Amino acid sequence: MGRRAANRPKPYERHTTESHTRHPWVSQPYEWLAQPDQQRRDRLTLDRLAERAGLSSRTLARRFTEQLGTSPGQWLLARRLDAARVLLEQTDLPVEAVATRVGLASAVNLRRRFRAHLGTTPGAYRRTFGET
């Protein structure tokens, strides 16, 4: 298999032993993010995650970096992209609706983030992995 094939995205697969489950100060905000409440996702910020975890923003940011190897912002973006991947695979929602549902504000933002992190567009991803 060539280098190019190794870099292609794969369909989203939720791992039951995701790293957040090992850190109780992350699991509660993670579950909060996973709820289907659009307003909650739209308002999700570092300060709100920290408040939900019972930590200061600085402490939460430090613990994320130390224990998960990423910043809270990058972690949150990855969770939003995971949610977008699931929606693209399992629904026929327009890309704009997918972006809004996962808290990325616009299709332009979703496309930019998708390309940067997965090397493809949401439309191409859906054509490859979509079930509908």
C-alpha positions as CSV (number, residue, x, y, z in Angstrom):
1,M,0.0,0.0,0.0
2,G,1.5,3.3,-1.1
3,R,2.0,6.3,1.2
4,R,-1.0,8.2,-0.4
5,A,-3.4,5.3,0.5
6,A,-2.1,5.2,4.1
7,N,-3.1,8.9,4.5
8,R,-6.7,8.5,3.3
9,P,-9.4,8.9,5.9
10,K,-11.2,5.9,7.1
11,P,-14.8,5.7,8.2
12,Y,-15.4,7.0,11.7
13,E,-15.3,4.3,14.3
14,R,-16.1,5.2,17.9
15,H,-13.6,3.5,20.2
16,T,-15.1,2.3,23.5
17,T,-11.8,2.9,25.3
18,E,-11.3,6.5,24.2
19,S,-8.8,8.4,26.2
20,H,-11.3,10.8,27.8
21,T,-12.8,7.9,29.8
22,R,-9.6,7.6,31.8
23,H,-9.9,11.2,33.0
24,P,-13.0,12.0,35.1
25,W,-12.5,15.7,34.7
26,V,-12.8,15.2,30.9
27,S,-15.6,12.6,30.8
28,Q,-18.3,14.8,32.2
29,P,-17.7,17.7,29.7
30,Y,-17.4,15.1,27.0
31,E,-20.8,13.7,27.8
32,W,-22.1,17.2,28.0
33,L,-20.8,17.9,24.5
34,A,-22.3,14.6,23.2
35,Q,-25.9,15.6,24.1
36,P,-28.1,16.6,21.2
37,D,-28.7,20.1,22.6
38,Q,-27.7,22.6,19.9
39,Q,-27.5,25.6,22.2
40,R,-25.2,23.7,24.5
41,R,-22.7,22.9,21.7
42,D,-22.8,26.4,20.4
43,R,-22.0,27.9,23.8
44,L,-19.2,25.4,24.6
45,T,-16.0,27.3,25.5
46,L,-12.9,26.5,27.5
47,D,-14.4,28.4,30.4
48,R,-17.6,26.4,30.3
49,L,-15.7,23.1,30.0
50,A,-13.6,24.1,33.0
51,E,-16.7,25.1,35.0
52,R,-18.3,21.8,34.1
53,A,-15.2,19.9,35.3
54,G,-14.9,22.0,38.4
55,L,-11.5,23.4,37.5
56,S,-10.1,26.8,36.5
57,S,-9.5,27.4,32.8
58,R,-5.8,27.3,33.3
59,T,-5.8,24.1,35.2
60,L,-8.1,22.4,32.7
61,A,-5.8,23.6,29.8
62,R,-2.7,22.3,31.6
63,R,-4.3,18.9,32.4
64,F,-5.4,18.5,28.8
65,T,-2.0,19.1,27.6
66,E,-0.2,17.0,30.2
67,Q,-2.6,14.0,30.2
68,L,-4.2,13.9,26.8
69,G,-1.4,15.5,24.7
70,T,-3.6,18.2,23.2
71,S,-5.1,21.5,24.0
72,P,-8.8,21.7,25.0
73,G,-9.5,23.6,21.8
74,Q,-7.9,20.9,19.6
75,W,-9.7,18.2,21.6
76,L,-13.1,20.0,21.1
77,L,-12.4,20.5,17.4
78,A,-11.6,16.8,17.1
79,R,-14.9,15.8,18.9
80,R,-16.8,18.1,16.5
81,L,-15.1,16.6,13.5
82,D,-15.9,13.1,14.8
83,A,-19.6,14.1,15.2
84,A,-19.6,15.6,11.6
85,R,-18.1,12.3,10.3
86,V,-20.9,10.4,11.9
87,L,-23.6,12.7,10.4
88,L,-22.0,12.6,7.0
89,E,-21.9,8.8,7.1
90,Q,-25.4,8.2,8.5
91,T,-27.6,11.1,7.2
92,D,-28.2,13.0,4.1
93,L,-28.2,16.4,5.9
94,P,-26.7,19.2,3.9
95,V,-23.1,20.1,4.8
96,E,-24.4,23.5,6.2
97,A,-26.8,21.6,8.6
98,V,-24.0,19.2,9.6
99,A,-21.7,22.2,10.4
100,T,-24.4,23.8,12.5
101,R,-25.3,20.6,14.4
102,V,-21.7,20.0,15.4
103,G,-21.1,23.6,16.5
104,L,-18.8,24.7,13.7
105,A,-21.0,27.6,12.6
106,S,-20.8,27.3,8.8
107,A,-20.2,24.9,6.0
108,V,-17.1,27.0,5.0
109,N,-15.6,26.4,8.5
110,L,-16.5,22.7,8.4
111,R,-14.9,22.3,4.9
112,R,-11.8,24.2,6.0
113,R,-11.4,22.1,9.2
114,F,-12.2,18.9,7.4
115,R,-9.6,19.5,4.7
116,A,-6.9,20.4,7.2
117,H,-7.5,17.5,9.5
118,L,-8.7,14.7,7.2
119,G,-7.3,15.8,3.8
120,T,-10.6,15.7,2.1
121,T,-13.9,17.6,1.8
122,P,-17.1,16.7,3.6
123,G,-18.8,15.9,0.3
124,A,-16.0,13.5,-0.8
125,Y,-16.0,11.9,2.6
126,R,-19.8,11.3,2.4
127,R,-19.5,9.9,-1.2
128,T,-16.9,7.4,0.1
129,F,-18.3,6.4,3.4
130,G,-22.0,7.5,3.4
131,E,-24.7,4.9,4.1
132,T,-27.5,6.8,2.5
